[in-house]
Amino acid sequence: MRFLEVVFAILCSLDLCSCHNVDDIVPPSISDCPDDISASVELGESEVPVYWTEPSAQDDNGRVTLISATHFQGEYFAIGSTPVIYIFADDSYNTNECSFNVNVSVGKESFLFLNTS
């Protein structure tokens, strides 16, 4: 059994989704998937909270479930580039994903105070 089939079997057993629709082959459509996001930290800091509008998904044949997200808005991100991935699935196990990067750097304003010569 594929991973998503197991996930949906569990969700359906808890009455959190409807039955599998074998005629549906179209994946959910995603709205509000952000572009890459840039943020900066102050000198001496190593991470910063980052906010965005979280993506959503719709399907023409029923309910869509967010089955996985690597991060959520408002979490703290460390200096560097961090991929963020949301995976949505419909009741027929069709999936679609939204992915973007959160790029955190040390703010340019912080470097102005480093030059003491």
Order of alpha helices (4+ residues) and beta strands (2+ residues): alpha-beta-beta-beta-beta-beta-beta-beta-beta-alpha
